[in-house]
Amino acid sequence: MKYYLIAGEASGDLHGANLMKALKNEDPNADFRFWGGDLMKATGGVEVKHYRDLAFMGFAEVILNLGTILKNIKLCKKDIAAYNPDVIIFIDYPGFNLRIAKWARQKGYKTHYYISPQIWAWKEGRIKDIKRDVDAMYVILPFEKDFYEKKHNFPVHFVGHPLIDAIYKRKQVIPETFKKENGLDERPIIALLPGSRKQEITKMLEIMISVAKDFKEYQFVIAGAPSQEKSFYETFVSTKNVHFVTNKTYDLLSIADAALVTSGTATLETALFKVPQVVCYKGNRISYEIAKRVIKLDYISLVNLILNKTVVTELIQTEFNKKRLAAELTKILDPYNRATMFLDYYELEKALGGRGASENTAKLIYSAIEK
């Protein structure tokens, strides 16, 4: 079978790669063509576009890059038509993927969507497009099944969360070895996860690093995104007590004592590694003001959303400043607060449904297109 996958972000690259591996187990003759990243490329197949050329964050940024986005949509349609896949698998990234899905359905292609767009947060009206253009939806958050089936009468598959598998399958690291190999000393680590896009990293890191001098008994380590060049981080790591590793986020989290994390998938990854965290977000002011008016949620982090309570502190926009960040970091380094957060993290993992998301999804996709 021929599979065409479209992922537009680092998290989609990770989940796409694991899904491709699982599809190979179901279909030894699987042939892949994709929009993704280094992890998908390492799995095999032909890469059309890297996600680093696709990721535009926020309303204002999308408008400024509209010409590039439209060119990419045109290229994608042309490439799909030339490849003529047995199925198109969309991985999150709704602004782009739903436009391709509409065209693909009109052309008669089978359309499967892995990892639902967060229409429960905003743009709920997209449910009409999904019901019209998507043959099968595979959701990874427990509350999404009720949202689709009970509220919108659209059957979906809850397959569990793929991050559980990605974390479980990774090789364990020895803390002393990791520190030595990466030029770190013996002090405990506070991990900094500023995101994967250049614009958000620039906004987040300056404030994250500003608290380093107040916690000299710890060393701060930036988790560099694989999509960014090392040279981009050099101005940030020149600060005393701040270090840098690239493409080693899971290894870093596995030995970190605490973390400062930009809102997104990384908040869930950090929680699954049982690392106490402060969730941070600071975006373009115009984009933020627009988002605040259209997104109707009590929380921005997946940890809090899934458990429907405040487990991790969220510092958003003006609240994300040196004073507040230092105060919240002090709190999560306190033994009592850490113990409480650990208990909530175990509750979170149970709610996510256990292992096997990629395998469950691959079996359902292969079964559907084999008919």
Residue pairs with C-beta under 8 A, 6 or more apart in sequence:
1 27
1 29
1 30
1 31
1 86
1 87
1 366
1 369
1 370
2 31
2 33
2 83
2 84
2 85
2 86
2 87
3 20
3 23
3 30
3 31
3 32
3 33
3 85
3 86
3 87
3 89
4 32
4 33
4 34
4 80
4 83
4 85
4 87
4 88
4 89
5 16
5 19
5 20
5 32
5 33
5 34
5 35
5 36
5 40
5 88
5 89
5 90
5 91
6 34
6 35
6 36
6 76
6 88
6 89
6 90
6 91
6 93
6 96
6 97
6 100
7 13
7 15
7 16
7 34
7 35
7 36
7 37
7 40
7 51
7 91
7 92
7 93
8 35
8 51
8 54
8 55
8 91
8 92
8 93
8 96
8 97
9 51
9 54
9 55
9 92
9 93
9 196
10 37
10 51
10 196
10 225
10 226
10 227
11 92
11 264
11 265
12 36
12 37
12 51
12 91
12 92
12 93
12 115
13 36
13 37
13 38
13 39
13 40
13 51
14 39
14 162
14 166
15 91
15 114
15 115
15 162
15 166
15 358
16 34
16 36
16 39
16 40
16 89
16 91
17 36
17 39
17 40
17 42
17 43
18 162
18 165
18 166
18 358
19 89
19 91
19 114
19 162
19 358
19 361
19 362
20 30
20 32
20 34
20 40
20 43
20 44
20 45
21 43
21 358
22 358
22 359
22 361
22 362
22 363
23 30
23 32
23 362
23 365
23 366
24 30
24 43
24 44
25 359
25 362
26 362
26 363
26 366
27 366
31 45
32 40
32 43
32 44
32 45
32 46
33 45
33 46
33 48
33 79
33 83
33 85
34 40
34 45
34 46
34 47
34 48
35 47
35 48
35 49
35 51
35 54
35 76
36 47
36 50
36 51
37 50
37 51
37 52
37 226
37 227
38 50
38 226
40 47
41 47
48 75
48 76
48 79
49 72
49 75
49 76
50 227
51 227
52 227
52 228
53 72
54 72
54 93
54 96
55 196
55 197
55 227
56 62
56 64
56 65
56 68
56 69
57 197
57 199
57 200
57 283
57 287
58 283
58 284
58 287
58 288
58 291
59 284
59 286
59 287
59 290
59 291
60 284
60 286
60 287
61 199
61 284
61 287
62 69
62 95
69 95
69 96
72 96
73 96
73 99
73 100
76 96
76 100
77 100
77 103
80 88
80 100
80 104
80 109
81 107
85 109
86 110
86 369
87 109
87 110
87 111
87 112
87 365
87 368
87 369
88 100
88 101
88 104
88 109
88 110
88 111
88 112
89 112
89 113
89 114
89 365
90 97
90 98
90 100
90 101
90 111
90 112
90 113
90 114
90 134
91 97
91 114
91 115
92 115
92 116
92 117
94 117
94 118
94 119
94 123
94 126
97 113
97 117
98 117
98 126
98 129
98 130
98 133
101 111
101 113
101 129
101 133
101 134
102 129
102 132
102 133
104 111
104 133
105 111
105 132
105 133
105 134
110 135
110 368
110 369
111 133
111 134
111 135
111 136
112 134
112 135
112 136
112 137
112 138
112 365
112 368
113 130
113 134
113 136
113 137
113 138
114 138
114 361
114 365
115 138
115 139
115 140
115 162
116 137
116 138
116 139
116 140
116 141
116 144
116 148
116 156
117 123
117 126
117 130
119 126
119 127
119 130
120 143
120 144
120 147
121 295
121 296
121 297
122 291
122 294
122 295
122 296
123 294
127 148
127 152
127 154
130 137
130 154
131 152
131 154
135 368
136 156
136 157
136 364
136 365
136 368
137 148
137 154
137 156
137 157
138 156
138 157
138 159
138 361
138 364
138 365
139 145
139 148
139 156
139 157
139 158
139 159
140 158
140 159
140 160
140 161
140 162
140 352
140 357
141 161
141 302
141 305
141 306
141 352
142 158
142 306
142 351
142 352
142 353
143 305
143 306
144 156
144 158
145 156
145 158
148 154
148 155
148 156
149 155
149 156
157 360
157 361
157 364
158 353
159 353
159 356
159 357
159 360
159 361
159 364
160 352
160 353
160 354
160 355
160 356
160 357
160 360
161 268
161 352
161 353
161 357
162 357
162 358
163 265
163 268
163 269
163 272
163 352
164 272
164 349
164 352
164 353
164 354
164 355
164 357
165 355
165 356
165 357
165 358
165 359
166 250
167 250
167 269
167 272
167 273
168 355
170 250
170 254
172 254
173 251
173 254
173 255
175 255
176 186
178 184
178 251
178 252
178 255
179 185
179 186
179 189
179 255
182 221
182 243
182 245
182 248
183 243
184 219
184 221
184 243
185 219
187 217
187 218
187 219
188 217
188 218
188 219
188 257
189 218
189 219
189 220
189 221
189 252
189 255
189 256
189 257
190 215
190 218
190 219
190 220
190 221
190 256
190 257
190 258
190 259
190 260
190 329
191 220
191 221
191 223
191 252
191 253
191 256
191 258
191 259
191 260
191 261
191 270
191 275
192 205
192 208
192 209
192 220
192 221
192 222
192 223
192 242
192 259
192 260
193 223
193 249
193 259
193 260
193 261
193 262
193 266
193 270
194 200
194 201
194 204
194 205
194 208
194 222
194 223
194 262
195 201
195 204
195 225
195 262
195 264
195 266
196 225
196 227
196 228
198 228
198 232
199 284
200 262
200 283
201 225
201 228
201 232
203 282
203 283
204 262
204 280
204 282
205 222
205 236
206 236
207 280
207 282
207 320
207 321
207 322
207 325
208 220
208 260
208 280
208 325
209 220
209 236
209 239
209 242
210 322
210 325
211 322
211 325
211 326
211 329
212 220
212 239
212 240
212 241
212 242
213 240
213 241
214 326
215 326
215 329
216 241
218 257
218 258
219 241
219 243
220 241
220 242
220 243
221 242
221 243
221 244
221 245
221 252
221 256
222 233
222 236
222 237
222 242
222 243
222 244
222 245
223 245
223 248
223 249
223 252
223 253
224 230
224 233
224 244
224 245
224 246
224 247
225 246
225 247
226 246
226 247
230 244
230 246
233 244
233 246
236 242
236 244
237 243
237 244
245 251
245 252
249 266
249 269
250 269
250 273
253 259
253 269
253 270
253 273
253 275
254 273
256 273
256 275
257 275
257 276
257 333
258 275
258 276
258 277
258 278
258 329
258 332
258 333
259 270
259 275
259 276
259 277
259 278
260 277
260 278
260 280
260 325
260 329
261 267
261 270
261 277
261 278
261 279
261 280
262 279
262 280
262 281
263 279
263 280
263 281
263 300
263 301
263 314
263 316
265 302
267 277
267 279
267 301
267 302
267 303
267 312
268 302
268 303
270 277
271 277
271 303
271 311
271 312
271 345
271 348
272 345
272 348
272 349
274 342
274 345
276 332
276 333
276 337
276 338
276 341
276 342
277 312
277 332
278 312
278 313
278 315
278 325
278 328
278 329
278 332
279 300
279 301
279 303
279 312
279 313
279 314
279 315
280 314
280 315
280 316
280 320
280 325
281 300
281 314
281 315
281 316
281 317
281 320
282 316
282 317
282 320
283 291
283 317
288 317
297 305
298 304
298 305
298 308
299 305
299 310
299 314
300 314
300 316
301 312
301 314
303 311
303 312
303 344
303 345
303 348
304 310
304 311
304 312
304 314
306 348
306 351
306 352
307 344
307 347
307 348
307 351
309 344
311 341
311 344
311 345
311 348
312 341
313 328
313 331
313 332
315 321
315 324
315 325
315 328
331 337
332 338
332 341
